[in-house]
Amino acid sequence: MLECRLAARSPAPVLPVAVFRFSPTEGPAHFADWLDARALPWQLFALDQGAAVPEDGSAFAGIGMMGGPMAAYDALPWIAPISELLRDAVARHVPVIGHCLGGQLLAQALGARVGRAPRPEIGWFDVDVDAAPSARAWFGGRDRFTTFQWHHDGFALPAGAQRVLTGVAHANQAYVVDGRHIGMQCHVEMTSALLESWLDSGADELPKAASATVQPAAAIRAAAAACLPALHDVAAAVYARWAQGLRR
């Protein structure tokens, strides 16, 4: 199913942002809210409902990819076509942004390895921004922030990519390609509704007591009131920097 959404007060850039959903539990959430608030049109490609992957990126201002419980290396029918689309978008300078699975898919499409991480990472954790000014520019000048994680896999860096975020459990938390494409291991798109959906659907992945890299549901909920607003500020910086490259 393909949905098209145009913000009512949009000055209507000629091209929409293509947003790819891979699971019904992984909607665009705060990413969509941010686009709507700035009157940027977007189209949702619900691959979980059988939407076809476009053949190339020429019809889009940018490409956004959300998360999902599957792996980038799974034998799924849409993996090959979306990999082709991502390579085409990079070649055409159509900016790509990937959240968690989306970041893994971009890395894999560009030739980097994606595989099982030594440890899962679930909950609220700090990440460090690389000291380079070009990295800090993606995160509003921050050198560290708390983000949300829910992943079992990790990515290596594509050739020529700049690592812009690191973490204690997983060194590769985000990378930038060609100054305009960003792949993230973490989830900056979180909302209260999305968080509750995951705590419900992923309850069997959560422990009763915290470990170094996985937090129980009660701890995740307790931290959300303070962490979500701060994360929205981070997301606003990331999305604004990414949107500078949108094609019109």
C-alpha positions in Angstrom: 0.0 0.0 0.0 1.3 3.5 -0.9 0.1 6.5 1.1 0.8 10.1 0.2 0.6 12.8 2.7 0.9 16.5 2.0 1.1 19.1 4.8 -1.9 21.5 4.5 0.1 24.6 4.7 2.9 23.4 2.4 4.5 25.8 -0.1 4.9 22.4 -1.9 8.4 21.6 -2.9 8.2 19.9 -6.2 9.4 16.5 -4.9 8.3 14.5 -1.8 10.5 12.7 0.6 10.1 8.9 0.2 9.7 7.2 3.6 10.1 3.4 3.7 8.4 1.4 6.4 9.5 -2.3 6.8 7.2 -3.3 9.7 3.8 -2.0 11.0 5.5 -1.4 14.4 8.1 0.9 12.9 6.3 3.9 11.5 8.0 7.3 10.7 6.9 8.7 14.1 8.8 11.9 15.0 10.5 12.0 11.5 7.0 12.5 10.0 6.1 15.0 12.6 9.2 17.0 11.8 8.5 16.9 8.1 4.9 18.0 8.6 5.8 20.8 10.9 8.0 22.2 8.1 5.4 21.7 5.3 7.7 19.1 3.6 5.6 16.6 1.6 6.3 12.9 2.0 5.1 9.5 0.6 5.0 6.4 2.7 6.1 3.2 1.0 4.7 0.4 3.3 6.9 -2.5 2.2 5.3 -4.6 5.0 2.0 -4.3 3.1 3.5 -5.1 -0.3 4.3 -1.7 -1.7 6.7 -1.8 -4.6 10.2 -0.2 -4.3 10.6 2.6 -6.9 13.2 1.8 -9.6 15.2 5.0 -9.0 15.4 8.1 -6.8 14.7 10.7 -9.4 11.1 11.4 -8.2 12.1 12.2 -4.6 13.6 15.1 -2.7 15.2 12.6 -0.3 14.8 9.1 1.1 14.1 8.2 4.7 14.2 4.6 6.0 12.8 3.5 9.3 13.7 0.5 11.5 12.4 -3.0 11.6 12.8 -6.3 13.5 14.3 -8.1 10.5 18.0 -8.1 9.5 19.4 -6.3 6.5 21.0 -9.7 5.4 17.7 -11.7 5.6 16.4 -13.3 2.3 13.5 -10.8 1.8 12.2 -9.9 -1.6 12.6 -6.2 -1.1 16.2 -6.2 0.0 17.8 -6.3 -3.5 15.5 -3.6 -5.0 15.9 -1.2 -2.1 19.7 -1.7 -2.2 19.6 -0.7 -5.9 17.4 2.3 -5.1 19.9 3.4 -2.4 22.9 3.1 -4.6 21.0 5.1 -7.3 20.0 7.8 -4.8 23.6 8.2 -3.6 24.8 8.4 -7.2 22.1 11.1 -7.9 22.9 13.0 -4.7 19.4 12.4 -3.4 20.0 12.6 0.4 19.3 9.4 2.3 18.6 9.0 6.1 18.5 5.6 7.8 17.2 4.9 11.3 18.6 1.6 12.7 17.7 -1.0 10.1 17.6 1.8 7.6 21.2 2.7 8.5 22.2 -0.9 8.2 20.5 -1.2 4.8 22.4 1.9 3.5 25.7 0.5 4.8 25.1 -2.9 3.2 24.0 -1.3 -0.1 27.3 0.6 -0.2 29.3 -2.5 0.3 29.8 -2.6 4.1 29.2 -5.7 6.3 26.1 -5.9 8.5 26.0 -8.7 11.0 25.1 -9.9 14.5 26.6 -7.6 17.1 28.4 -9.2 20.1 25.7 -7.8 22.4 22.2 -6.4 21.9 21.6 -2.9 22.9 18.1 -1.9 24.2 17.2 1.2 26.2 18.5 4.7 26.8 22.3 5.1 26.3 24.8 7.9 25.7 26.6 8.2 22.4 29.6 10.5 21.7 29.8 12.8 18.7 33.1 12.8 16.8 35.2 15.9 17.5 35.3 17.0 13.8 33.3 20.1 13.1 31.6 18.4 10.2 30.3 15.7 12.6 29.2 18.2 15.3 27.2 20.1 12.7 24.9 17.1 12.3 24.0 17.2 16.0 23.6 20.8 16.8 27.2 21.2 18.1 26.7 18.6 20.8 29.6 16.3 21.9 27.3 13.8 23.6 23.7 13.0 24.0 21.3 10.2 25.2 19.5 8.3 22.5 17.3 5.2 22.3 18.6 1.9 21.1 16.9 -1.4 20.1 19.1 -3.6 17.9 20.8 -6.9 17.8 22.9 -6.2 14.6 25.5 -3.7 13.7 27.2 -2.2 10.6 30.7 -1.7 9.5 31.5 1.7 7.8 31.0 1.9 4.0 34.1 2.9 2.0 34.7 6.7 2.3 32.1 7.2 5.1 32.8 9.4 8.1 32.0 8.0 11.5 30.1 10.7 13.3 28.8 8.8 16.4 30.3 6.2 18.7 29.1 4.3 21.7 30.6 2.1 24.4 28.9 -1.1 23.3 28.9 -0.4 19.6 31.6 1.8 18.1 29.8 2.5 14.9 26.6 4.4 15.9 26.3 6.7 12.9 28.2 7.6 9.7 27.9 10.2 6.9 28.6 9.6 3.2 29.4 12.4 0.9 28.3 15.0 3.4 24.6 14.4 2.8 23.6 10.8 3.5 23.4 9.6 7.2 23.0 6.1 8.6 22.3 5.7 12.3 22.3 2.7 14.5 20.2 4.5 17.1 16.6 5.7 17.0 16.2 9.5 17.1 12.6 9.2 15.7 11.1 8.0 19.0 7.7 9.2 20.4 5.8 8.0 23.4 3.4 6.0 21.2 6.2 4.3 19.3 8.1 3.5 22.5 5.0 1.9 24.1 4.4 -0.1 20.9 7.8 -1.6 21.1 7.7 -2.3 24.8 4.5 -4.3 24.1 5.6 -6.1 20.9 9.2 -6.7 22.1 8.4 -7.6 25.7 10.1 -11.0 25.4 13.4 -9.3 24.6 13.5 -7.4 27.8 15.0 -8.6 31.1 13.6 -8.2 34.6 17.0 -6.7 35.7 19.2 -4.4 33.8 22.5 -5.5 32.2 25.2 -3.3 30.8 23.5 -3.0 27.4 19.8 -4.0 27.9 17.4 -2.2 30.2 14.0 -3.6 31.6 10.8 -2.0 30.5 10.2 -0.2 33.8 13.6 1.6 33.5 12.9 2.5 29.9 9.6 4.0 30.8 10.9 5.8 33.8 13.6 7.6 31.7 11.3 8.5 28.8 9.8 11.6 30.4 13.2 13.3 30.5 14.9 11.6 27.5 12.2 12.0 24.8 12.1 15.8 24.8 15.9 16.0 24.7 16.0 13.4 22.0 13.5 15.5 19.9 15.9 18.4 20.1 18.7 16.1 18.8 16.5 14.8 16.0 15.6 18.4 15.0 19.3 19.1 14.5 19.9 15.9 12.5 16.8 16.3 10.3 17.6 20.0 9.7 21.1 19.2 8.6 19.9 16.4 6.4 17.2 18.5 4.9 19.7 21.0 3.6 20.4 18.7 0.8 16.8 17.9 -0.2 16.2 18.2 -3.9 13.4 20.6 -5.0 
